[in-house]
Amino acid sequence: MSITRGADQIALPLDWPQSQGESRLIVSDANRAAFEHFRKWSLWPVKATLLAGPRRSGRTLLARSFADRVSGRVIDRADDADEEEVFHAWNAAQDSGRPLVLIVDRAPPDWEIALPDLRTRIAVTPVATIVEPDDSLFQDLIDLHFADRGLHIPREALKFMAERLHRDYWTIERAVEAVDRFAISERARLSLPTIRRALVEAGMIDS
């Protein structure tokens, strides 16, 4: 399946029907390896995987989309979950053949596991990782979050934001919210000067 680019929808390199939520998944170099990992899940050495990456990066959406398709299970923030629960879920996935996705902030060795039996199982569990957004994904996500609010951002303003904002997933949401609130309060159209003033006022860029 080919990957097409767009502001609000990207075709997934995954052989399953898209729901409305899945249409929000945007594939780029930041997450392509993780997408490919789930597409080839039949090759996993065990019926479980870790999915690591920054919060707000789409990792939960990706994991749940996959689990819904294959009747699997997701444990979010598994590195903070009860270790006995994770241990039994891992074993159940092997017995049933229904894959388990463990979403984690920290993959081993940063995830320090006290339960020996779980530690040995996680040691043989593959890890898929989403990293901070690259240039393309950063711009696409800014565009998407404005579209969620029914707003169209001019291309020069989008480029301005992408070049000046700190590049992480949380910053995208904070910046779009700051611009929207500023534009409403000032009754200003969404233009480059409006966006510049909004981000300066929010302390997100230098004046």
N, C-alpha and C positions, 0 to 999 in steps of 0.2 A: 504494500500500500504506500503510495507516495505521500510525502508530507508537504502540505501547502501552508503558506504563511498568510496571516491576516490579523486584524486588530482584535477580533472577538471570537474567532474559532480556528482551531488547528486540527487537521485530521490526525488522529492518533495512529502510530505504527503498531496497532494492536488489533487483533482480529475479534472484536466484539462490537455490538451496536452501541452508539453513543447516546447517553441520556443528556438532559439539559445541563446537568452538572459537568459531565465529561467534556462538553463543548468548550469549557473554560480552561481545559488543559492545553497549555502552549508548549510545544516542543522546541528546545534549543540546545546548544552545547552544554548548558548548565544542568540539564536533566535527561538528555538523550540516552545516556548509558543506563539510567534507571528504567526508562521506558523499554529499552531493549531487553533488560534483565527480566522484566515481567512478561514480555512477549515470548521469551524463551524459557518459561517457567518449567516446562517438562524436562529441561536439562539440569535443573537444580539437583545437587547431591542429596538433599533432604527436602521434605515437603514443608519448608519454612524458610523465611528470609528476613533479614533486618533491612529496614529502610531508614536511612539516616539523612539528615539535612536540616537546614534552618526552619524554624517555625514560620508559617505563612507562605511556605514555598510550594504548596500544592501537594505535599507528601500524603496527607490524609485523604485527599480527594483521589489521588492515584491509587492508594492502597485499597480504599473502599470500592472504587470502580472495578479493580481487579478481583477483589474478594466476592463481590456481587456476581460477577460473571462466572466464577469457578466454584461458587458455593464454599468459599473459604472463610477465614476469620481474621479479624484485625484486632490487635491490642495496641492502642495508642499510648505513647509515653511508657513503653514497656520497661524502660530502664528505671522507672520510678514505681512500677507495679509490684504487687506481691510476688516474690520469686517462686513460691510454691504454685501459684496460679499459672505463671508463665511456663513453669516446668511441665505441669499437667497438660496445658494447651499444646505445647510442643510435642509431647508424646501422642496426644490425641490426633494431631495432624498426621503423624506417621502412620497411625493405625487406620485412619479413615481415608487417607490419600487426599484430603482436602487441605490445601495449603494454608499456612499461618503466616501473616505479615506482622512483624513486630516493629512498630514505629518508635524510633529512639532519637534522643538528642545526642547521646554519647554511645558510640560503638566501642567494643573492646579494643584496646585495653583501658580506655577512659571509663567504660562501664565496668565498674568493679562488682563482680558477682560473688556473694557470700556462699550461696548454696552450691556445693561441689557438683552435684548431678546436673544442675542447670548450666554451670560453667562449662562442663565438658560438651554439652549439647550445643551451646552457643558457639563454642570454638569451631564446630564443623558446619555452622550455618552461614551461608553466603550473605554478603552485605551489598546493598545497592545504595548509592549516595547521590543526593541532589546538592549542588553547590550554589553559592551566591549567583545572582543573575548576571549573565553576560550582557553586552551592549544591546543586542537584538531583543532579548527577553525583557530587559529592563524597560525599554521603550514600549514594547507590546503590552506589558502589564500596566504601565501608566495609562496608556490609551484605553485598555480594558476597564480600569477602575473609573475613569471619567465616563466611559460609555455606560457603566452601571448606574451612574447618576443622571443619565440622559444628556450628557455634555459631550461636545465635540471640541477637541483641543487642536488648534492650528499646528501644522507640522513644525514651524519654526519654534513654537513654544514647547512642543514635545522635545525637540532636540535640545533646547535650552535647559529643560528640567533634567534630561538624561545626562547632560554633561556636567551639571553642577551639584546634583544631589548625591549624598552618600549612597552607595550602591548596595542596598539590601532590601529584603521583601517588606519589612516593617516600614521602612522609610517611604516606600511607594504609597502605602495606604495613608500614612500620616500626611504626606505632602498633598495628595489629592483632596483629602478632607480639609486641610488648611486652605487650599485654593478655593474650594467650593464655598466654605463658610465666608471667606473674605469677599468673594464675588457677590454673594447674597447680601452681606452687610453693606457693601459699597454700591450695590445695584449696578455692578460693572459687568460688561461682557467678558467672556473668557478670551483674553488677548495676552500677548507676551508682556506688556507693561503691567497688566493686572496680576499675572502669575509671578512676575518678578517681585512686585510689592508684597504679595501675599507670603511668599517664601522668606523674604527678608524680615517681615513682621513676625513670622513664626520662628525666626531664628534658625532656619534650615539652610540658608545660604548667606554669604556675606553681601553687604550692600555695595 
